[in-house]
Amino acid sequence: MSTAAAPVRSGAVLADLLPAARHRYAVDAALVLGGAALTGIAAQIAVPVPGSPVPVTGQTFAALLIGTALGARRGFLSLALYALVGMAGVPWFAEASSGWSMPSLGYVFGMLLAATVVGALARRGGDRSVLRTAGTMVLGSAIIYAIGVPYLALSTGMSLSAAVAAGLVPFLIGDALKAALAMGLLPTTWKLLGRRA
């Protein structure tokens, strides 16, 4: 059996192009573990936001990239592993935190759902062009905030408007930059792979 990468096909995500015909489960397990580890590493790229208990981090970008690159199932498993291990005490949430009591834990739950949704969209071509990637990233970010901001309000006793001011507004410019990076990275990767397939 050939170990060459599969040709680019409809319904595939980037991880499906890896040469793994005989060892699919081992490759999937490595991708899931690697995605969780990458999210944990990206979470350590953190910049505190004055007046907010939520820092700007690289973990949201990692979670969305993992979802699109691995697909819904592997993306979900990767972010579920990240969340469970962090809640169990491994200090790989933002700023080397862990546990259940963080006001930013809702964003982690949001990333889990967002990785699943963007993975499903990627399987339908949501990462193949600049415009589709933009829509996929915007939807993924919206899902993260839709869970993270209300959780922030409930866990801190903030009003919803205060939680929006502290947990959404300061992050919009950074999210736009992350989306722009993804808009260049993902479609370009597909084009390069398409030329080689």
C-alpha positions as CSV (number, residue, x, y, z in Angstrom):
1,M,0.0,0.0,0.0
2,S,1.3,3.4,-0.8
3,T,2.1,5.9,1.9
4,A,1.8,8.9,-0.3
5,A,-0.6,11.6,0.7
6,A,-4.2,11.1,-0.5
7,P,-5.3,13.5,-3.3
8,V,-7.1,16.6,-2.1
9,R,-10.8,15.6,-2.2
10,S,-14.1,17.1,-1.2
11,G,-15.1,16.3,2.3
12,A,-11.5,16.1,3.6
13,V,-9.8,18.1,6.2
14,L,-6.1,18.7,6.3
15,A,-5.4,15.9,8.7
16,D,-7.1,13.4,6.3
17,L,-4.2,14.0,3.9
18,L,-1.6,12.5,6.2
19,P,-0.2,9.2,5.0
20,A,-1.7,6.8,7.6
21,A,-3.6,4.1,5.8
22,R,-2.4,1.3,8.1
23,H,-2.1,3.2,11.3
24,R,-5.2,5.4,11.3
25,Y,-6.0,5.0,15.0
26,A,-2.5,5.7,16.1
27,V,-2.3,8.8,13.9
28,D,-5.7,10.0,15.1
29,A,-4.6,9.5,18.7
30,A,-1.4,11.5,18.1
31,L,-3.3,14.3,16.4
32,V,-5.7,14.5,19.3
33,L,-2.9,14.6,21.8
34,G,-0.9,17.0,19.7
35,G,-3.9,19.3,19.4
36,A,-4.5,19.4,23.1
37,A,-0.8,20.1,23.8
38,L,-0.7,22.8,21.1
39,T,-3.7,24.5,22.8
40,G,-2.0,24.3,26.2
41,I,1.2,25.8,24.8
42,A,-0.7,28.5,22.9
43,A,-2.6,29.4,26.1
44,Q,0.7,30.4,27.7
45,I,0.9,33.2,25.2
46,A,-1.1,35.5,27.4
47,V,-1.4,39.2,27.8
48,P,-3.4,40.6,30.7
49,V,-6.3,42.9,29.9
50,P,-6.7,45.8,32.4
51,G,-10.1,45.5,34.1
52,S,-10.7,42.0,32.9
53,P,-10.1,38.6,34.5
54,V,-9.7,37.1,31.0
55,P,-6.3,37.6,29.2
56,V,-5.7,37.8,25.5
57,T,-4.2,34.4,24.6
58,G,-3.2,32.2,21.7
59,Q,-5.5,29.3,22.8
60,T,-8.6,30.5,20.9
61,F,-6.6,30.7,17.6
62,A,-5.1,27.2,18.3
63,A,-8.6,25.8,19.1
64,L,-10.0,27.1,15.8
65,L,-7.0,25.9,13.8
66,I,-7.2,22.5,15.4
67,G,-10.9,22.2,14.6
68,T,-10.4,23.1,11.0
69,A,-7.3,21.0,10.5
70,L,-8.5,17.9,12.3
71,G,-12.2,18.0,11.6
72,A,-15.2,17.9,14.0
73,R,-14.5,14.5,15.7
74,R,-10.8,14.9,16.3
75,G,-11.2,18.6,17.1
76,F,-13.8,17.8,19.7
77,L,-11.7,15.1,21.3
78,S,-8.6,17.3,21.3
79,L,-10.3,20.2,23.0
80,A,-12.2,17.8,25.4
81,L,-8.8,16.4,26.4
82,Y,-7.4,19.9,26.9
83,A,-10.4,20.9,29.0
84,L,-10.5,17.7,31.1
85,V,-6.8,17.6,31.8
86,G,-6.8,21.3,32.7
87,M,-9.8,20.9,35.0
88,A,-8.0,17.9,36.6
89,G,-5.1,20.2,37.6
90,V,-2.5,20.4,34.8
91,P,-1.6,24.1,34.6
92,W,-2.0,24.6,30.9
93,F,-5.0,26.9,30.8
94,A,-4.2,30.6,30.3
95,E,-1.4,31.9,32.5
96,A,-0.6,28.4,33.8
97,S,-3.9,28.1,35.6
98,S,-6.0,25.0,36.0
99,G,-9.1,23.7,37.8
100,W,-12.8,24.4,37.8
101,S,-13.1,27.8,39.5
102,M,-11.7,30.1,36.9
103,P,-14.0,32.8,35.5
104,S,-12.6,32.1,32.1
105,L,-13.5,28.4,32.0
106,G,-16.6,29.2,29.9
107,Y,-14.2,30.2,27.1
108,V,-12.6,26.8,27.3
109,F,-16.1,25.2,27.0
110,G,-16.8,27.5,24.1
111,M,-13.6,26.5,22.4
112,L,-14.6,22.8,22.6
113,L,-17.9,23.5,20.8
114,A,-16.3,26.0,18.4
115,A,-13.6,23.4,17.4
116,T,-16.3,20.9,16.6
117,V,-18.4,23.4,14.5
118,V,-15.5,24.8,12.5
119,G,-14.3,21.2,12.0
120,A,-17.6,20.3,10.5
121,L,-17.5,23.4,8.3
122,A,-14.0,22.6,7.2
123,R,-15.1,19.2,6.0
124,R,-17.6,21.1,3.8
125,G,-14.9,23.4,2.4
126,G,-15.1,26.1,5.0
127,D,-11.3,26.6,5.0
128,R,-10.6,26.4,1.3
129,S,-11.0,30.1,0.3
130,V,-10.3,33.4,2.1
131,L,-14.0,34.4,2.4
132,R,-15.1,30.9,3.6
133,T,-12.3,30.8,6.1
134,A,-13.3,34.3,7.3
135,G,-16.9,33.1,7.9
136,T,-15.7,29.9,9.6
137,M,-13.4,31.9,12.0
138,V,-16.1,34.5,12.8
139,L,-18.6,31.8,13.6
140,G,-16.1,29.9,15.7
141,S,-15.2,33.1,17.7
142,A,-18.9,33.9,18.1
143,I,-19.5,30.4,19.6
144,I,-16.6,30.9,22.1
145,Y,-18.0,34.3,23.2
146,A,-21.6,33.0,23.3
147,I,-20.5,30.5,26.0
148,G,-17.6,32.4,27.6
149,V,-19.2,35.8,28.3
150,P,-22.4,34.5,30.1
151,Y,-20.2,32.1,32.1
152,L,-18.0,35.0,33.0
153,A,-21.0,37.0,34.2
154,L,-22.3,34.1,36.2
155,S,-19.0,33.2,37.8
156,T,-18.1,36.7,38.8
157,G,-21.5,38.2,39.5
158,M,-21.0,40.8,36.8
159,S,-24.0,42.1,34.8
160,L,-24.2,40.8,31.3
161,S,-23.3,44.2,29.9
162,A,-20.2,44.4,32.2
163,A,-19.2,40.9,31.1
164,V,-19.5,42.0,27.5
165,A,-17.3,45.0,28.2
166,A,-14.7,42.9,30.1
167,G,-14.9,39.6,28.2
168,L,-15.7,40.5,24.6
169,V,-15.0,44.1,23.5
170,P,-11.2,44.1,24.4
171,F,-10.7,41.0,22.3
172,L,-12.3,42.0,19.0
173,I,-9.2,43.5,17.4
174,G,-7.1,40.5,18.4
175,D,-9.7,38.1,17.0
176,A,-9.8,40.1,13.7
177,L,-6.0,39.7,13.5
178,K,-6.2,35.9,14.3
179,A,-8.9,35.5,11.6
180,A,-6.8,37.4,9.1
181,L,-3.9,35.0,9.8
182,A,-6.1,32.0,9.4
183,M,-7.5,33.5,6.2
184,G,-4.0,33.5,4.8
185,L,-2.8,30.2,6.3
186,L,-5.5,27.7,5.6
187,P,-6.5,28.5,2.0
188,T,-2.7,28.7,1.1
189,T,-2.1,25.3,2.6
190,W,-4.9,23.8,0.6
191,K,-3.5,25.4,-2.6
192,L,0.0,24.0,-1.9
193,L,-1.4,20.6,-1.2
194,G,-3.6,20.7,-4.2
195,R,-0.6,21.4,-6.5
196,R,1.3,18.5,-5.0
197,A,-1.5,15.9,-5.0
